[in-house]
Amino acid sequence: MIPIKIKKNSGEALYVQIRDAIEKAIKNDELKAGEQLPAVTTLASDIGVTHSTIRRAFEDLSAQGLIGSHVGRGTFVLDRNKQASKEVSPAPVKNTVSDYRSNGESSTATRRLRMGISKSLEALMELAKRPGLIHFTSGMPDPALIENGVLERITKDAFKTSEGQYYTYGESPLGLKALREELAKRFNSDGMDITAANILITNGSQQAASILAQSALENRQRIICETPCWLGIPRAFGAIGHWVETVTRDKGGVIIEKLERFNDNHPALLYLCPEFHHPMGTDLSPDRQTQLINWANEQRVDLLADQIFHDLRFEGPSRKSILTEAGKKSCFIMGSLSKSFMVGLRIGWLIGDEERIKALCAFKRSIDLGSPPLMQGIALALLKSGEYDAHLKKARKHYKVRRDTMIESLEKNMPEGVTWTRPNGGFHMWVELPRGYSSIALFLHAIERGVAFSPGPMQDPDHRFINAFRLSYSSVTPDQVKKGIKALGEAVKELLKGTPSEPGLSGLGDFI
Ligand SMILES: Cc1ncc(COP(=O)(O)O)c(C=O)c1O
């Protein structure tokens, strides 16, 4: 391998310097076709950069057709003559995402565009830090629901069971067996068929997504993310070096026809939130679920279903997890206690096929050697003591009152043409303005009236859904909901006085 020299303070991204150095070496024949490149970990430590920097450089080189990876064998310089002869042969008449991805330059440009818009939106959201606002932006559980003394009680319970295990890394890197057994029992009572061996305990469900992101990179799986979505997940994938593709969803779930552009049999992982969707609040419909599973099986796509709101159904019949229909081989479930009890415990899980969970556990071990045994002991005591079920009973009623108050207030205050979803559980609902009106302009009107919410483009890696926005009701009191929605109604009426127009890239339209 040629020596690669980088300048850390040159202002040019490190992965670009590395990518360009390798590209130059390939084009000058210093690196020959068939030559194996060092492993990501070796190259990262030789050059003194992170693994994701090397992976990103490799991804661009691979998109340009200069290198290729084979699972289990490594990364090799490709034969450019063969590549060139491939290029002159008639291209298949398909407009798939892989065709687009092969153009390295435009993929770099789109990556930058996405990041730039994302940063601008974050700057806009700084306005929501003004003191005294009513916040419909936060998807946190209400801490007032946790009774005084519960944490002390369950912590004491946790020590009663066994103290010794908290001094070590824990009995298994998969997590405390008793906790996994308790979770399996609960999921099985909802229709799953799993054992403790199908569960990996993680630090929040966010870590479950991160672990799958690493494995997807290693296995050259493309990442597809339904959108709108909670941006934390595509960001977790992006941070590890994936270019996240998106497929749009409507109130019934992923739009099946939109999946066609991925019909090139390239292995992939598709993230979706089938229950009480964040941010739409609606469920994946049973028909779409079946169609999605059939498509995923045909196209070698694994599903990652986010069930973080599973225990927070306050209305309607309970539904079986997507895993029961899709099967464990190609479907993973991520979840946690963060929404249904407390974010601070950082206890989450990843559920899937036993062998695959074992393999994924190796990624987790490389990050943290296992989730904290003490926190797992506390989570176990919470579930076993009956405190969790008592909490859920209260929480479901509590959030239903807030949802009802929000819907009543919307009905009372919103002008004609504005629509919203009616979630049967979870924390969020999705509001749509008539076409041609921008939620970003509305955000600015609303802030002046003392209310904040999350504009649609903040819920999409590609920043669309300009006329929609997310309202979260979990951490606002019914009185705040009434007051806030009244003010928001006034802001909407002000916005709708203007004529509908194309809002442009800034999303401001005629606002200024
Ligand atoms: C839909 C969704 N999934 C996953 C997460 C990750 O949460 P945690 O890591 O606390 O489980 C969040 C956090 O807000 C979320 O909203």
The ligand as an SDF file (V2000), in Angstrom:
LIG
                    3D

 16 16  0  0  0  0  0  0  0  0999 V2000
  -38.8130    7.1100   17.1720 C   0  0  0  0  0  0  0  0  0  0  0  0
  -37.5900    7.0270   18.0460 C   0  0  0  0  0  0  0  0  0  0  0  0
  -36.8420    5.9260   17.9860 N   0  0  0  0  0  0  0  0  0  0  0  0
  -35.7420    5.7890   18.7490 C   0  0  0  0  0  0  0  0  0  0  0  0
  -35.3380    6.7880   19.6280 C   0  0  0  0  0  0  0  0  0  0  0  0
  -34.1030    6.5640   20.4550 C   0  0  0  0  0  0  0  0  0  0  0  0
  -34.3830    6.6140   21.8070 O   0  0  0  0  0  0  0  0  0  0  0  0
  -33.5970    5.7810   22.9300 P   0  0  0  0  0  0  0  0  0  0  0  0
  -32.1800    5.6240   22.4610 O   0  0  0  0  0  0  0  0  0  0  0  0
  -33.6900    6.6230   24.1480 O   0  0  0  0  0  0  0  0  0  0  0  0
  -34.2670    4.4610   23.0710 O   0  0  0  0  0  0  0  0  0  0  0  0
  -36.0970    7.9690   19.7080 C   0  0  0  0  0  0  0  0  0  0  0  0
  -35.6970    9.0590   20.6090 C   0  0  0  0  0  0  0  0  0  0  0  0
  -36.2880   10.1060   20.6940 O   0  0  0  0  0  0  0  0  0  0  0  0
  -37.2570    8.0830   18.9030 C   0  0  0  0  0  0  0  0  0  0  0  0
  -38.0280    9.1640   18.9290 O   0  0  0  0  0  0  0  0  0  0  0  0
  1  2  1  0
  2  3  1  0
  2 15  2  0
  3  4  2  0
  4  5  1  0
  5  6  1  0
  5 12  2  0
  6  7  1  0
  7  8  1  0
  8  9  2  0
  8 10  1  0
  8 11  1  0
 12 13  1  0
 12 15  1  0
 13 14  2  0
 15 16  1  0
M  END
$$$$
